[in-house]
Amino acid sequence: MRVALAQFNAVVGDLAGNAQKMRRIYALALESGVDLLVFPELAVCGYPPEDLLHKRHFLHDNRLILEKFAADCPDKTIIVGFAEEYQDDIYNSAAVLGAGKINKIYRKGMLPNYGVFDERRYFQPGSEPVIIKLDGLNVAITICFDIWNIEWLRGFLKDLGPIDMILNISASPFHLGKIERRQELVGRCAKEFGCAVAYCNLIGGQDELIFDGRSMFADSTGSVVAKARAFDEDLLIAEVAAAANGTVGVEPAMPSAPQPRDLLDEVYQALVLGTRDYARKNGFQKVLLGLSGGIDSSVTAAVAVAALGPENVVGITMPSQFNSPETKSDAEKLAKNLGIEFFTIPIEPMLKRFDGALKAVPGWNSDGIAYENLQARIRGCILMSLSNQSGSLVLTTGNKSETAVGYTTLYGDTAGGFAVIKDVPKTLVYQLAEHINKIAGKQIIPADVITREPSAELRPDQKDSDSLPDYDLLDEILKGYVEEDKSARQLIESGLDKKLVRKVIRMVDRNEYKRRLSPPGIRITPKAFGKDRRLPITNHYTSGTDAT
């Protein structure tokens, strides 16, 4: 049996557009002599559709599009995910299409409800397995999380008799290290059931989530024998056949696609895909961002150019009296290296006017933190005004470390539409800068930007280290507290300084309101601010109370 796994970039809500993409892939599958064509989870409507699922007409349109697609593509067996209303309940379902109609429907049994997943908010679990027989092979259909619990799956499929292949359609979002876990699960599933496994995953950016594709086939020994592209559309084809000794072999029709070289390359490709899809899927041709001459804006600009092309990226530098000649020069060098439009708008005249006007209010202090933040807010106003005029998307440049502890200014450096490196710790930002230069084979990000001590440059001789611990240490604390949910006591017992741990935790906790008012950004860690981590703004629980 010749099987094709069609990972494609679905757009949430674009039912007709997604179906049109699937028709084009179907035509390619016909040319390749495919017997079974497989599309990802919720391919018709995109994933996750969230509260669109509460609209009955949305579910009705899902069914109409699916039926039309089945009628248009009658010559092969096709598996496709869609959102289904059935007997007044909603299901995450997989349709089996053939001869121009829907022949069978499988309804997802295991519904994840943690982290970025809210499936129990919308769906009911299915209770009936579905198996199809094709070219003498018995194929069991599953959806995503169904194979993440092998014990449940064993009981669910136990009465179906021998299975030659488990087919899994998926919308599994990316984070660092996720592919190793997926491969382990696919291999374990294949060995557990002594059958082949065909795993078809979605690709594309959807708001904060990235789907990385990397669909795969495993044979009955549990070996992954073919893998599709990462962060790109692909059609992975293999021959699946049962041998006389009971094993099931998988013979790829082509070599596995090249994969990211390391975790750093994974992050870079995820950021590029996420930036491109957020801009394009939301109707933005161009983006603009502030270039300070610092590491964060430099990496963000380089990612934007890789995603959208230099002709669609505009850099704005907005110096004040506190910006050094070196950072101003590096902002210009970066723009030249990237080949992007670059404009200089000094904020000193505006800052003086604002400061003069605010002095009419008793208590205004031109030497305090409010004055520092005023500079950031003037810059945010400039960027948003240019966005308003040109219709360009403003990219913010704050990293995860700063976002975590509130080292940001509301309506200043948080002003914008998309936060490219929002989930990238500062230490990883530096590594990305080196990676960008390495893959370019030349110095895109100036060396001084990478080696210079970081500073917001909002007052004379300011350094990030005046307010924050060393970033290596800060990121270690943040990983434990934010991503691993460790308590202050656990962090201190691991050898971290008690006073510093409690200080960082207080900063994280009291800045939840800032994160709520910041733009969405790309998720690359196992726990990002936003969909993953949802804490109350009004919250008097202090993790530090167990650290005495």
C-alpha positions in Angstrom: 0.0 0.0 0.0 1.4 3.4 -1.0 0.7 6.0 1.7 1.3 9.7 1.5 1.4 12.0 4.6 0.5 15.5 3.5 1.7 18.1 6.1 0.5 21.5 4.9 0.0 25.0 6.3 -3.7 25.3 7.2 -5.1 28.7 8.1 -7.6 28.7 11.0 -11.1 29.5 9.7 -10.1 29.5 6.0 -12.2 26.5 5.2 -12.3 27.0 1.4 -8.7 27.9 1.2 -7.6 24.9 3.2 -9.7 22.7 1.0 -8.2 24.2 -2.1 -4.7 23.4 -0.8 -5.8 19.8 -0.1 -7.1 19.5 -3.7 -3.7 20.5 -5.1 -2.0 18.0 -2.9 -4.5 15.4 -4.0 -3.6 16.0 -7.6 0.1 15.4 -6.7 -0.8 12.2 -4.9 -2.6 10.9 -7.9 0.5 11.5 -10.0 2.5 9.6 -7.4 0.2 6.5 -7.5 -0.8 6.9 -3.9 -3.4 4.5 -2.4 -4.0 6.3 0.9 -3.6 10.1 1.3 -3.5 11.5 4.8 -4.0 15.1 6.1 -3.4 16.4 9.6 -5.7 16.9 12.6 -8.5 19.5 11.9 -7.1 20.1 8.5 -10.4 21.5 7.2 -10.6 24.3 9.7 -7.0 24.7 11.1 -5.8 24.2 14.6 -6.7 25.4 17.2 -10.1 26.9 16.1 -10.8 27.9 19.8 -14.2 29.5 20.3 -15.1 29.3 16.6 -16.2 25.9 17.7 -19.0 27.5 19.7 -20.5 28.8 16.4 -22.9 26.2 15.0 -22.7 27.7 11.5 -18.9 27.2 11.7 -19.4 23.5 12.3 -22.0 23.3 9.6 -19.6 24.9 7.1 -16.9 22.4 8.1 -19.2 19.5 7.1 -20.2 21.2 3.8 -16.6 21.9 2.8 -15.6 18.3 3.7 -18.4 16.8 1.6 -17.5 19.0 -1.3 -13.9 18.0 -1.0 -14.9 14.3 -0.9 -16.9 14.8 -4.1 -14.1 16.6 -5.9 -11.5 13.9 -4.9 -13.2 10.5 -5.5 -10.4 8.3 -6.8 -8.4 7.6 -3.6 -8.9 6.8 0.0 -8.3 10.0 2.0 -8.2 10.6 5.8 -8.8 14.2 6.8 -9.4 15.9 10.1 -12.4 18.2 10.7 -14.6 19.7 13.4 -17.8 17.7 13.7 -21.2 18.3 15.2 -22.8 15.0 15.9 -26.0 14.4 18.0 -25.7 17.9 19.6 -22.1 17.3 20.7 -18.8 18.5 19.1 -16.0 16.2 18.2 -12.4 16.4 16.9 -12.9 13.9 14.1 -11.2 12.2 11.2 -13.2 11.4 8.1 -12.5 8.5 5.8 -13.3 9.6 2.3 -13.6 7.5 -0.9 -15.7 7.2 -4.0 -16.8 10.8 -3.6 -18.3 10.5 -0.1 -17.7 10.2 3.6 -17.5 6.5 4.4 -16.5 6.4 8.1 -15.7 8.9 10.9 -13.4 8.4 13.8 -13.8 10.7 16.8 -10.8 11.5 19.0 -10.8 9.6 22.2 -8.1 11.2 24.3 -8.5 15.0 24.7 -5.5 16.9 26.1 -6.3 19.7 28.6 -3.1 21.1 29.8 -0.6 23.8 28.7 -1.7 25.2 25.4 -4.5 22.6 25.0 -8.2 23.3 25.9 -9.8 20.4 24.1 -12.2 19.5 26.9 -13.6 23.0 26.7 -14.9 22.2 23.2 -15.0 18.5 22.4 -16.5 15.3 23.7 -14.3 12.2 23.6 -15.2 9.6 21.1 -15.7 6.0 22.3 -15.6 3.8 19.2 -12.4 2.8 17.4 -12.4 2.8 13.6 -10.4 0.4 11.4 -10.3 0.4 7.6 -9.0 -2.4 5.4 -7.0 -1.3 2.4 -4.9 -3.4 0.0 -5.2 -6.3 2.5 -3.9 -4.2 5.4 -5.8 -3.3 8.6 -5.4 0.3 9.4 -6.5 1.8 12.8 -7.2 5.5 12.8 -6.1 7.7 15.7 -5.8 11.4 16.4 -2.8 13.1 18.0 -3.0 12.6 21.8 -4.5 9.1 21.3 -1.1 7.6 20.9 0.5 9.6 23.8 -1.1 7.2 26.2 -0.1 3.7 25.0 -1.9 2.0 27.9 -5.2 3.7 27.0 -4.7 2.9 23.3 -4.0 -0.8 24.1 -7.4 -1.1 25.8 -9.1 1.0 23.1 -7.9 -1.2 20.2 -7.9 -4.6 21.9 -11.0 -6.0 20.2 -10.1 -5.0 16.7 -7.9 -8.0 15.9 -4.5 -7.8 14.1 -3.5 -4.3 13.1 -1.0 -3.7 10.3 -0.7 0.1 10.7 -1.7 2.7 13.2 -2.4 6.0 11.4 -2.2 9.1 13.5 -3.2 12.6 12.3 -1.8 15.3 14.5 -1.5 19.0 15.3 1.3 18.8 17.7 2.8 22.2 18.5 6.6 22.8 18.6 8.8 23.5 21.6 12.4 22.7 22.2 13.0 19.0 22.4 9.5 18.0 21.3 10.6 16.0 18.3 12.6 13.6 20.4 9.5 12.9 22.5 7.4 12.4 19.4 9.8 10.0 17.8 10.0 8.0 21.1 6.2 7.7 21.2 5.8 6.7 17.6 8.5 4.1 18.0 7.1 2.8 21.2 3.6 2.6 19.6 4.9 0.6 16.7 6.8 -1.9 18.9 3.8 -2.2 21.3 1.4 -3.2 18.6 3.9 -4.9 16.2 2.8 -2.7 13.3 3.8 0.2 11.2 2.9 3.8 12.4 2.2 6.6 10.0 2.2 10.0 11.8 1.0 13.1 9.9 1.6 16.4 11.6 0.5 20.0 10.8 2.9 22.8 9.9 2.6 26.6 10.2 2.3 29.4 12.7 -1.0 30.1 14.4 -0.9 33.1 16.8 1.7 32.0 19.4 1.9 28.4 18.4 4.3 26.9 15.8 3.6 23.5 14.2 6.8 22.0 12.9 5.6 19.1 10.7 8.2 16.4 10.6 5.6 13.7 9.8 7.1 10.3 10.0 6.8 6.6 9.3 8.0 3.8 11.7 8.1 0.1 10.9 7.0 -2.6 13.2 10.4 -2.7 15.0 9.9 0.8 16.1 12.5 2.3 13.8 11.6 5.7 12.3 12.5 5.1 8.6 11.3 8.3 7.0 10.7 11.9 8.1 9.3 14.9 6.4 10.6 18.4 6.4 10.7 20.6 9.5 8.8 23.9 9.5 7.8 23.5 5.8 5.1 21.8 3.8 5.9 18.3 2.5 4.4 15.1 1.0 6.0 12.1 2.6 5.4 8.9 0.7 6.2 5.3 1.6 5.2 1.7 0.7 3.7 -0.2 3.6 3.6 -4.0 3.3 3.0 -7.0 5.7 5.6 -9.8 5.5 5.0 -13.5 5.8 6.6 -13.6 9.3 4.1 -11.1 10.6 6.3 -8.0 10.6 5.2 -4.9 8.7 7.8 -3.1 6.6 8.0 0.5 5.4 9.9 1.4 2.3 10.3 5.2 1.8 9.7 6.5 -1.7 12.4 9.2 -1.1 15.1 9.9 1.5 14.2 11.6 4.7 14.2 15.4 4.4 17.2 17.3 5.9 16.4 18.3 9.5 17.6 21.2 11.6 21.2 20.8 12.6 20.7 21.4 16.3 18.3 22.9 18.9 19.5 26.4 18.1 18.7 25.9 14.4 15.2 24.6 15.4 14.6 27.8 17.4 15.7 30.0 14.5 13.5 28.2 12.0 10.5 28.3 14.3 10.9 32.1 14.8 11.2 32.6 11.1 8.1 30.5 10.3 6.1 32.1 13.2 7.0 35.7 12.1 6.2 35.0 8.4 2.9 33.3 9.1 1.7 35.8 11.7 2.3 38.7 9.3 1.0 37.0 6.1 -2.0 35.3 7.6 -3.1 38.6 9.2 -2.7 40.6 6.0 0.6 42.5 6.7 3.0 42.9 3.8 5.6 44.9 5.7 6.9 45.1 9.3 8.7 47.8 11.1 10.7 47.8 14.4 12.9 50.0 16.5 16.6 49.4 16.1 18.5 50.4 19.2 21.9 48.9 18.3 21.3 46.2 21.0 21.2 42.5 20.7 17.4 42.0 21.0 16.4 44.3 18.2 19.2 43.0 16.0 18.1 39.4 16.3 14.5 40.4 15.8 15.3 42.3 12.6 17.4 39.5 11.2 14.6 37.0 11.8 12.1 39.4 10.2 14.3 39.7 7.1 14.6 35.9 6.8 10.9 35.6 7.2 9.7 38.4 4.9 12.6 39.6 2.8 14.6 42.8 3.3 12.3 44.8 1.1 9.5 44.3 3.7 11.3 45.3 6.8 11.8 48.9 8.0 14.2 49.8 10.8 13.7 53.0 12.9 16.4 54.3 15.3 15.2 56.8 17.8 18.2 58.1 19.7 18.3 60.4 22.7 21.1 62.0 24.6 21.7 58.8 26.4 22.4 56.7 23.4 26.1 56.1 22.8 27.7 56.8 19.4 28.6 53.0 19.3 24.9 51.8 19.6 23.8 54.4 17.1 26.5 53.3 14.7 25.7 49.6 15.2 22.0 50.2 14.4 22.9 51.7 11.1 25.5 48.9 10.4 22.9 46.3 11.1 20.3 47.9 8.7 23.0 48.1 6.0 24.0 44.5 6.5 20.4 43.3 6.3 19.6 45.6 3.3 16.6 47.1 4.9 15.1 50.6 4.8 16.5 52.7 7.8 15.3 56.0 9.3 16.6 58.1 12.1 14.1 60.0 14.3 15.8 61.7 17.3 13.5 61.8 20.3 15.3 64.5 22.2 13.1 67.4 21.0 10.0 65.5 21.9 11.4 64.4 25.2 12.1 68.0 26.2 8.5 69.1 25.3 6.9 66.2 27.2 9.2 66.9 30.2 8.4 70.6 30.2 4.7 69.9 30.0 4.7 67.3 32.8 6.5 69.7 35.1 3.2 71.5 35.5 2.2 68.5 37.7 3.6 68.6 41.2 5.9 65.7 41.8 7.1 65.1 38.3 10.8 64.2 38.5 13.0 64.5 35.4 15.6 62.2 37.0 13.4 59.3 38.0 12.2 56.0 36.5 9.1 57.7 35.0 11.3 60.0 33.0 13.3 57.0 31.7 10.1 55.2 30.7 8.8 58.4 29.0 11.6 57.9 26.5 10.4 54.3 25.7 6.8 55.6 25.5 7.8 58.3 23.0 9.5 55.6 20.9 6.4 53.4 21.1 4.2 56.3 20.0 6.4 56.9 17.0 6.4 53.3 15.9 2.6 52.9 16.3 2.0 56.2 14.4 4.2 55.0 11.5 2.3 51.7 11.6 -1.0 53.5 11.5 0.1 55.5 8.5 1.7 52.7 6.5 -0.3 49.7 7.5 2.9 47.9 8.6 3.0 45.5 11.6 5.2 46.7 14.5 7.5 44.0 15.9 8.4 44.3 19.6 11.8 43.2 20.6 11.6 42.2 24.3 13.0 38.7 25.3 11.6 36.2 27.8 14.0 37.2 30.6 12.9 40.9 30.5 9.3 40.0 30.0 9.4 37.7 33.0 10.7 40.3 35.5 8.9 43.3 34.1 12.0 44.9 32.7 9.8 46.5 30.1 7.7 49.7 29.7 4.0 49.5 29.1 3.0 51.5 25.9 6.8 51.8 25.3 8.9 48.8 24.2 5.7 46.7 24.6 3.9 48.7 22.0 3.4 46.7 18.9 1.6 43.8 17.3 3.8 40.8 17.5 6.6 39.9 19.9 9.1 37.7 17.9 11.5 36.7 20.8 9.0 37.0 23.6 9.7 33.3 24.7 13.5 33.4 24.0 15.6 33.8 27.1 18.3 36.4 27.0 21.1 33.9 27.0 19.6 32.2 24.0 19.2 35.5 22.2 23.0 35.8 22.2 23.4 32.3 20.8 20.9 33.1 18.1 22.9 36.2 17.1 26.0 34.0 16.7 23.9 31.4 14.7 22.6 34.1 12.4 26.1 35.2 11.5 27.2 31.6 11.1 24.5 30.6 8.7 25.1 33.8 6.7 28.8 33.1 6.5 29.5 36.7 7.4 28.9 39.3 10.1 25.2 40.3 9.8 24.9 41.3 13.5 28.0 43.5 14.4 30.4 41.9 16.8 30.1 44.9 19.2 26.4 44.2 19.5 27.1 40.7 20.8 30.0 41.6 23.1 28.7 44.9 24.5 27.2 44.9 28.0 23.5 45.2 27.6 21.8 48.5 28.5 18.4 50.2 28.0 20.3 53.5 27.6 17.6 55.6 29.4 20.0 57.3 31.8 23.7 58.0 31.9 26.0 54.9 32.1 23.0 52.6 32.6 23.5 48.9 32.5 21.0 46.0 32.8 23.1 44.7 35.6 22.1 47.7 37.7 18.6 46.3 38.0 18.9 42.6 37.1 21.2 39.7 38.1 23.6 38.3 35.5 21.5 36.9 32.7 23.0 33.4 33.1 21.8 33.3 36.7 18.5 35.0 36.0 17.6 32.6 33.2 18.5 29.6 35.5 16.1 30.9 38.2 13.4 31.8 35.6 13.6 28.3 34.0 13.0 26.7 37.4 10.3 29.0 38.6 8.4 29.7 35.3 8.9 26.6 33.1 9.3 23.9 35.8 7.0 25.4 38.5 9.6 25.0 41.2 9.1 26.7 44.6 11.5 29.2 46.1 12.5 26.5 48.6 13.4 24.0 45.8 15.4 26.7 43.9 17.3 27.6 47.1 18.0 24.0 48.0 19.5 23.5 44.5 22.2 26.0 45.5 20.8 29.3 44.3 21.1 32.4 46.5 18.1 32.8 48.8 17.9 36.6 48.6 18.2 36.6 44.8 15.7 33.8 44.3 13.1 35.7 46.4 13.8 38.9 44.6 13.3 37.4 41.1 10.2 35.6 42.1 8.7 38.8 43.5 9.5 40.5 40.2 7.9 37.8 38.1 4.7 37.7 40.3 4.1 41.4 40.4 4.5 41.9 36.6 1.7 39.6 35.5 -0.4 42.6 34.5 2.3 43.8 32.1 2.4 40.4 30.3 -1.3 40.5 29.9 -1.0 43.9 28.1 1.8 42.8 25.8 1.4 41.5 22.3 1.4 37.8 21.5 4.7 36.1 20.6 6.2 32.9 19.4 6.3 29.9 21.8 9.5 28.0 21.7 9.9 26.6 25.3 7.8 24.0 27.0 6.1 26.7 29.1 5.6 30.2 27.6 3.8 33.2 29.0 0.3 33.3 27.5 -1.5 30.1 26.6 0.8 27.9 28.8 1.0 29.9 32.0 -2.2 31.7 33.1 -2.0 33.2 36.6 -4.3 35.7 38.2 -3.2 39.3 38.1 -4.7 39.9 41.5 -2.8 37.3 43.5 -1.5 37.4 47.0 0.1 34.0 47.1 3.9 34.3 47.5 6.0 31.4 46.5 8.8 32.8 48.8 6.8 31.9 51.9 8.2 28.4 51.9 11.8 29.7 51.7 12.3 30.7 55.3 
